[in-house]
Amino acid sequence: MTATETETEVRGSPMTIQQVSRLSGLSEPTLRYYEKIGLIPAVDRDRDSGHRRYHPRVVETIRSLGCLRSTGMSVRDMRAYLSLLDEGAQGVVPLRDLFQRNADRLEQEIALMKVRLRYLQLKADMWDARERADADAERQAIDELMDVMDAL
């Protein structure tokens, strides 16, 4: 889908669930779930087929939710986000706090992923040293592994 097609679909006529899924990165079951739990409003249906038809305003909300979900934001926080948007100036500080809290959470997850990555690299180093029959390099990798394992 080109940028022009995307722009036309979002601003133009209602979109199908497949189009919205492709545009937002959210699966069709996730879109149905978000509708079921009220995260997005009930979606209009085509009179003839009964298929969902997402209007441009809802599509924009869904695109935002897709971005939030890709960061690992919880449904609870997504609900808070949508609610706070309606509060205008009153919502500014809580929105900032919500995003900062999620940024902090993601930063912690990245730090843990780095430790996990280091663990795997050291395991590869250990097995490489063993293959080369380099006992000193193997021992060094094992010593570092012990430290990393404590961090996991």
GIPECOR-V534529 format. One record per residue. N is the residue number from 1. OMEGA is omega in degrees with one decimal (NA if undefined). NEAR is the number of other ideal C-beta (glycine too) atoms within 8 Angstrom. Layout:
n=N omega=OMEGA near=NEAR
n=N omega=OMEGA near=NEAR
This chain:
n=1 omega=-179.7 near=6
n=2 omega=179.5 near=5
n=3 omega=179.8 near=5
n=4 omega=178.1 near=6
n=5 omega=179.8 near=8
n=6 omega=-179.1 near=10
n=7 omega=179.6 near=8
n=8 omega=-178.7 near=8
n=9 omega=-177.8 near=13
n=10 omega=-177.4 near=12
n=11 omega=-173.6 near=6
n=12 omega=-174.9 near=6
n=13 omega=179.5 near=4
n=14 omega=-176.4 near=7
n=15 omega=175.9 near=12
n=16 omega=178.3 near=9
n=17 omega=178.4 near=11
n=18 omega=179.5 near=7
n=19 omega=-179.5 near=10
n=20 omega=178.2 near=14
n=21 omega=-179.6 near=12
n=22 omega=-177.2 near=7
n=23 omega=-173.4 near=14
n=24 omega=-174.6 near=12
n=25 omega=177.2 near=7
n=26 omega=-179.7 near=12
n=27 omega=177.0 near=6
n=28 omega=176.4 near=8
n=29 omega=178.5 near=6
n=30 omega=177.1 near=9
n=31 omega=178.5 near=16
n=32 omega=179.3 near=9
n=33 omega=179.9 near=8
n=34 omega=176.1 near=12
n=35 omega=-177.8 near=13
n=36 omega=-177.5 near=6
n=37 omega=176.0 near=7
n=38 omega=177.2 near=6
n=39 omega=170.4 near=10
n=40 omega=-178.9 near=11
n=41 omega=176.5 near=6
n=42 omega=-175.2 near=4
n=43 omega=177.4 near=10
n=44 omega=179.3 near=9
n=45 omega=173.0 near=8
n=46 omega=-177.5 near=9
n=47 omega=-175.6 near=3
n=48 omega=-172.9 near=4
n=49 omega=-175.6 near=4
n=50 omega=179.9 near=5
n=51 omega=178.8 near=8
n=52 omega=174.7 near=11
n=53 omega=-176.0 near=11
n=54 omega=179.6 near=14
n=55 omega=-174.1 near=8
n=56 omega=-178.4 near=10
n=57 omega=178.2 near=6
n=58 omega=179.5 near=11
n=59 omega=178.3 near=15
n=60 omega=176.6 near=9
n=61 omega=-179.1 near=10
n=62 omega=177.5 near=16
n=63 omega=177.4 near=11
n=64 omega=178.7 near=9
n=65 omega=176.5 near=14
n=66 omega=177.3 near=11
n=67 omega=-179.6 near=8
n=68 omega=-179.7 near=11
n=69 omega=-178.9 near=12
n=70 omega=176.8 near=7
n=71 omega=-178.6 near=8
n=72 omega=179.8 near=9
n=73 omega=-179.3 near=9
n=74 omega=175.9 near=6
n=75 omega=178.5 near=7
n=76 omega=179.2 near=6
n=77 omega=175.9 near=12
n=78 omega=176.5 near=13
n=79 omega=179.4 near=9
n=80 omega=178.9 near=10
n=81 omega=-178.3 near=13
n=82 omega=179.4 near=10
n=83 omega=-177.8 near=9
n=84 omega=177.1 near=11
n=85 omega=-178.5 near=8
n=86 omega=-176.0 near=7
n=87 omega=178.8 near=9
n=88 omega=-176.8 near=5
n=89 omega=179.3 near=5
n=90 omega=-176.6 near=5
n=91 omega=-173.6 near=12
n=92 omega=-177.4 near=7
n=93 omega=177.5 near=6
n=94 omega=177.1 near=10
n=95 omega=177.3 near=11
n=96 omega=-178.6 near=8
n=97 omega=179.0 near=8
n=98 omega=-179.3 near=12
n=99 omega=177.7 near=8
n=100 omega=178.4 near=8
n=101 omega=179.2 near=9
n=102 omega=175.7 near=12
n=103 omega=177.8 near=8
n=104 omega=178.8 near=8
n=105 omega=-179.4 near=9
n=106 omega=177.0 near=10
n=107 omega=177.5 near=8
n=108 omega=177.9 near=8
n=109 omega=178.5 near=9
n=110 omega=178.8 near=8
n=111 omega=178.6 near=8
n=112 omega=177.9 near=8
n=113 omega=177.9 near=8
n=114 omega=177.3 near=8
n=115 omega=178.8 near=11
n=116 omega=177.8 near=9
n=117 omega=179.5 near=8
n=118 omega=177.0 near=9
n=119 omega=-179.0 near=12
n=120 omega=178.3 near=8
n=121 omega=179.3 near=8
n=122 omega=175.5 near=12
n=123 omega=177.8 near=10
n=124 omega=177.8 near=8
n=125 omega=-179.7 near=10
n=126 omega=-178.4 near=12
n=127 omega=175.4 near=8
n=128 omega=178.9 near=9
n=129 omega=179.3 near=14
n=130 omega=179.4 near=9
n=131 omega=-179.3 near=6
n=132 omega=-178.1 near=7
n=133 omega=178.8 near=5
n=134 omega=-174.9 near=8
n=135 omega=179.9 near=7
n=136 omega=178.9 near=7
n=137 omega=178.3 near=11
n=138 omega=-179.8 near=11
n=139 omega=179.5 near=8
n=140 omega=179.0 near=9
n=141 omega=180.0 near=13
n=142 omega=178.8 near=9
n=143 omega=178.7 near=8
n=144 omega=178.1 near=9
n=145 omega=-179.4 near=12
n=146 omega=177.3 near=8
n=147 omega=-179.2 near=8
n=148 omega=180.0 near=12
n=149 omega=177.2 near=8
n=150 omega=-180.0 near=6
n=151 omega=178.7 near=6
n=152 omega=NA near=7
